[in-house]
Amino acid sequence: MRTLVLAALFGLLATGASQAYCANVPDGAASNYVNNGAQRSTCLQQELSDNMALRQQIQSQTDAAMARIEMDMKLQQMQQQMRDAQRSLSNP
């Protein structure tokens, strides 16, 4: 559970930092107003790629945590069944 909270917090921090990463600076007439747009597009594309990698990492961590929780629940069910069986054998 702690892993999920940390992953979510990390994701929120990464998105907040990424918004400041690609600054929108006015372009001049000398470059026909295209240089800043191209640089910003490249920056946003890299940001998107970074965010996708982070999301995949968070998803894999979440999947692993969910699998551990599911295994723990099954183990608890099996242990409860064993306790119930032992009680029924000891109390005829």
MDAnalysis code that builds the backbone (N, CA, C; Angstrom):
import MDAnalysis as mda
import numpy as np

u = mda.Universe.empty(276, n_residues=92, atom_resindex=np.repeat(np.arange(92), 3), trajectory=True)
u.add_TopologyAttr("name", ["N", "CA", "C"] * 92)
u.add_TopologyAttr("resid", np.arange(1, 93))
u.add_TopologyAttr("resname", ["MET", "ARG", "THR", "LEU", "VAL", "LEU", "ALA", "ALA", "LEU", "PHE", "GLY", "LEU", "LEU", "ALA", "THR", "GLY", "ALA", "SER", "GLN", "ALA", "TYR", "CYS", "ALA", "ASN", "VAL", "PRO", "ASP", "GLY", "ALA", "ALA", "SER", "ASN", "TYR", "VAL", "ASN", "ASN", "GLY", "ALA", "GLN", "ARG", "SER", "THR", "CYS", "LEU", "GLN", "GLN", "GLU", "LEU", "SER", "ASP", "ASN", "MET", "ALA", "LEU", "ARG", "GLN", "GLN", "ILE", "GLN", "SER", "GLN", "THR", "ASP", "ALA", "ALA", "MET", "ALA", "ARG", "ILE", "GLU", "MET", "ASP", "MET", "LYS", "LEU", "GLN", "GLN", "MET", "GLN", "GLN", "GLN", "MET", "ARG", "ASP", "ALA", "GLN", "ARG", "SER", "LEU", "SER", "ASN", "PRO"])
u.atoms.positions = np.array([
    [0.833, -1.190, 0.000],
    [0.000, 0.000, 0.000],
    [0.873, 1.246, 0.000],
    [1.949, 1.194, 0.772],
    [2.854, 2.339, 0.834],
    [3.471, 2.603, -0.540],
    [3.736, 1.525, -1.290],
    [4.314, 1.668, -2.626],
    [3.364, 2.423, -3.541],
    [2.078, 2.126, -3.423],
    [1.085, 2.804, -4.264],
    [1.028, 4.294, -3.961],
    [1.076, 4.619, -2.703],
    [1.017, 6.030, -2.314],
    [2.259, 6.767, -2.804],
    [3.419, 6.137, -2.649],
    [4.657, 6.762, -3.109],
    [4.660, 6.925, -4.629],
    [4.166, 5.929, -5.340],
    [4.123, 6.011, -6.799],
    [3.188, 7.135, -7.248],
    [2.039, 7.253, -6.597],
    [1.100, 8.321, -6.951],
    [1.695, 9.694, -6.654],
    [2.357, 9.811, -5.523],
    [2.982, 11.082, -5.158],
    [4.086, 11.439, -6.148],
    [4.878, 10.466, -6.506],
    [5.951, 10.697, -7.483],
    [5.373, 11.131, -8.826],
    [4.266, 10.505, -9.220],
    [3.613, 10.879, -10.471],
    [3.109, 12.309, -10.455],
    [2.535, 12.723, -9.347],
    [2.055, 14.100, -9.233],
    [3.209, 15.100, -9.271],
    [4.288, 14.763, -8.599],
    [5.449, 15.654, -8.606],
    [6.054, 15.752, -9.996],
    [6.081, 14.656, -10.708],
    [6.666, 14.658, -12.046],
    [5.830, 15.502, -13.009],
    [4.508, 15.439, -12.893],
    [3.683, 16.233, -13.796],
    [3.786, 17.714, -13.473],
    [3.924, 18.058, -12.207],
    [4.080, 19.469, -11.829],
    [5.393, 20.035, -12.325],
    [6.440, 19.260, -12.230],
    [7.748, 19.721, -12.688],
    [7.798, 19.802, -14.206],
    [7.089, 18.916, -14.889],
    [7.145, 18.906, -16.343],
    [6.460, 20.126, -16.949],
    [5.475, 20.664, -16.280],
    [4.807, 21.838, -16.813],
    [5.747, 23.037, -16.836],
    [6.675, 23.107, -15.915],
    [7.633, 24.204, -15.876],
    [8.821, 23.943, -16.785],
    [8.999, 22.715, -17.207],
    [10.153, 22.336, -18.008],
    [10.105, 22.937, -19.415],
    [8.976, 22.901, -20.075],
    [8.838, 23.401, -21.447],
    [8.268, 24.821, -21.426],
    [9.141, 25.770, -21.271],
    [8.706, 27.166, -21.213],
    [8.301, 27.654, -22.600],
    [7.310, 28.508, -22.638],
    [6.842, 29.092, -23.883],
    [7.394, 30.513, -23.977],
    [8.458, 30.672, -24.765],
    [9.123, 31.967, -24.914],
    [8.711, 32.550, -26.259],
    [8.337, 33.823, -26.313],
    [7.953, 34.415, -27.589],
    [9.083, 34.333, -28.618],
    [8.724, 34.009, -29.827],
    [9.683, 33.881, -30.920],
    [9.723, 35.188, -31.709],
    [10.826, 35.444, -32.370],
    [10.983, 36.685, -33.104],
    [10.715, 36.537, -34.591],
    [10.562, 37.672, -35.253],
    [10.301, 37.681, -36.687],
    [11.504, 37.163, -37.476],
    [12.694, 37.264, -36.931],
    [13.896, 36.828, -37.634],
    [13.850, 35.337, -37.967],
    [13.161, 34.547, -37.150],
    [13.080, 33.105, -37.409],
    [11.711, 32.712, -37.970],
    [10.977, 33.697, -38.454],
    [9.641, 33.477, -39.012],
    [8.683, 32.844, -37.990],
    [8.952, 33.105, -36.714],
    [8.092, 32.654, -35.615],
    [7.929, 31.126, -35.570],
    [8.938, 30.374, -35.998],
    [8.822, 28.912, -35.989],
    [9.809, 28.225, -35.047],
    [10.913, 28.873, -34.706],
    [11.918, 28.197, -33.874],
    [11.370, 27.822, -32.505],
    [10.722, 28.762, -31.837],
    [10.213, 28.463, -30.499],
    [9.149, 27.370, -30.550],
    [8.300, 27.436, -31.543],
    [7.260, 26.406, -31.681],
    [7.858, 25.029, -31.877],
    [8.887, 24.932, -32.705],
    [9.540, 23.647, -32.944],
    [10.246, 23.160, -31.677],
    [10.926, 24.065, -30.991],
    [11.610, 23.670, -29.756],
    [10.614, 23.235, -28.690],
    [9.527, 23.988, -28.585],
    [8.503, 23.629, -27.589],
    [7.858, 22.297, -27.941],
    [7.598, 22.055, -29.220],
    [7.011, 20.778, -29.641],
    [7.942, 19.616, -29.314],
    [9.220, 19.804, -29.567],
    [10.202, 18.774, -29.242],
    [10.253, 18.542, -27.736],
    [10.227, 19.617, -26.984],
    [10.253, 19.512, -25.528],
    [9.011, 18.776, -25.024],
    [7.846, 19.126, -25.547],
    [6.607, 18.481, -25.121],
    [6.580, 17.006, -25.508],
    [7.145, 16.693, -26.670],
    [7.219, 15.296, -27.088],
    [8.107, 14.492, -26.132],
    [9.238, 15.073, -25.735],
    [10.120, 14.404, -24.778],
    [9.428, 14.255, -23.423],
    [8.712, 15.286, -23.032],
    [7.974, 15.246, -21.763],
    [6.928, 14.140, -21.790],
    [6.236, 14.026, -22.912],
    [5.226, 12.977, -23.058],
    [5.876, 11.598, -22.970],
    [6.994, 11.445, -23.615],
    [7.722, 10.180, -23.567],
    [8.154, 9.846, -22.141],
    [8.673, 10.839, -21.443],
    [9.092, 10.645, -20.051],
    [7.902, 10.271, -19.169],
    [6.772, 10.946, -19.382],
    [5.578, 10.662, -18.590],
    [5.050, 9.261, -18.864],
    [5.118, 8.829, -20.125],
    [4.665, 7.479, -20.460],
    [5.545, 6.436, -19.783],
    [6.854, 6.673, -19.775],
    [7.771, 5.741, -19.109],
    [7.473, 5.688, -17.615],
    [7.225, 6.839, -17.023],
    [6.902, 6.895, -15.597],
    [5.589, 6.171, -15.316],
    [4.599, 6.378, -16.177],
    [3.311, 5.706, -15.987],
    [3.460, 4.193, -16.100],
    [4.277, 3.740, -17.043],
    [4.502, 2.305, -17.187],
    [5.179, 1.739, -15.940],
    [6.124, 2.482, -15.403],
    [6.808, 2.043, -14.184],
    [5.819, 1.974, -13.022],
    [5.002, 3.010, -12.884],
    [4.006, 3.029, -11.810],
    [3.010, 1.889, -11.996],
    [2.600, 1.641, -13.234],
    [1.643, 0.566, -13.503],
    [2.236, -0.792, -13.142],
    [3.498, -1.013, -13.483],
    [4.111, -2.299, -13.150],
    [4.253, -2.460, -11.639],
    [4.579, -1.374, -10.936],
    [4.657, -1.444, -9.478],
    [3.282, -1.700, -8.874],
    [2.266, -1.069, -9.430],
    [0.902, -1.271, -8.952],
    [0.454, -2.707, -9.197],
    [0.749, -3.228, -10.385],
    [0.386, -4.613, -10.694],
    [1.074, -5.587, -9.747],
    [2.349, -5.344, -9.465],
    [3.087, -6.215, -8.545],
    [2.493, -6.146, -7.138],
    [2.147, -4.945, -6.699],
    [1.543, -4.788, -5.365],
    [0.193, -5.492, -5.302],
    [-0.599, -5.364, -6.346],
    [-1.907, -6.022, -6.375],
    [-1.747, -7.543, -6.378],
    [-0.754, -8.051, -7.092],
    [-0.512, -9.496, -7.107],
    [-0.112, -9.987, -5.718],
    [0.722, -9.200, -5.022],
    [1.111, -9.577, -3.652],
    [-0.103, -9.573, -2.725],
    [-0.954, -8.583, -2.860],
    [-2.160, -8.507, -2.027],
    [-3.067, -9.699, -2.305],
    [-3.223, -10.038, -3.578],
    [-4.068, -11.178, -3.945],
    [-3.500, -12.483, -3.379],
    [-2.184, -12.639, -3.461],
    [-1.558, -13.840, -2.906],
    [-1.741, -13.899, -1.388],
    [-1.599, -12.765, -0.723],
    [-1.798, -12.710, 0.725],
    [-3.224, -13.085, 1.098],
    [-4.177, -12.596, 0.329],
    [-5.581, -12.908, 0.608],
    [-5.850, -14.398, 0.433],
    [-5.296, -14.989, -0.623],
    [-5.480, -16.429, -0.844],
    [-4.834, -17.233, 0.278],
    [-3.662, -16.804, 0.709],
    [-2.984, -17.482, 1.816],
    [-3.810, -17.398, 3.092],
    [-4.378, -16.244, 3.369],
    [-5.220, -16.083, 4.556],
    [-6.455, -16.979, 4.474],
    [-7.039, -17.088, 3.281],
    [-8.203, -17.958, 3.110],
    [-7.828, -19.415, 3.365],
    [-6.667, -19.820, 2.823],
    [-6.221, -21.194, 3.034],
    [-5.948, -21.469, 4.516],
    [-5.327, -20.518, 5.185],
    [-5.057, -20.684, 6.608],
    [-6.355, -20.780, 7.404],
    [-7.337, -19.978, 7.033],
    [-8.627, -20.032, 7.718],
    [-9.301, -21.377, 7.478],
    [-9.213, -21.888, 6.266],
    [-9.799, -23.194, 5.968],
    [-9.115, -24.291, 6.775],
    [-7.796, -24.185, 6.925],
    [-7.061, -25.176, 7.721],
    [-7.479, -25.100, 9.188],
    [-7.621, -23.894, 9.719],
    [-8.063, -23.739, 11.113],
    [-9.471, -24.303, 11.300],
    [-10.343, -24.018, 10.338],
    [-11.709, -24.550, 10.421],
    [-11.705, -26.079, 10.375],
    [-10.862, -26.651, 9.526],
    [-10.781, -28.105, 9.422],
    [-10.236, -28.707, 10.708],
    [-9.249, -28.070, 11.288],
    [-8.680, -28.567, 12.550],
    [-9.712, -28.497, 13.673],
    [-10.488, -27.444, 13.708],
    [-11.545, -27.321, 14.733],
    [-12.593, -28.409, 14.561],
    [-12.965, -28.665, 13.323],
    [-14.018, -29.674, 13.093],
    [-13.500, -31.073, 13.425],
    [-12.193, -31.323, 13.250],
    [-11.644, -32.625, 13.605],
    [-11.484, -32.785, 15.108],
    [-11.156, -31.684, 15.790],
    [-10.942, -31.770, 17.242],
    [-12.258, -31.726, 18.019],
    [-13.325, -31.260, 17.395],
    [-14.644, -31.210, 18.058],
    [-15.614, -32.117, 17.329],
    [-15.642, -33.391, 17.717],
    [-16.551, -34.351, 17.021],
    [-17.998, -34.147, 17.351],
])
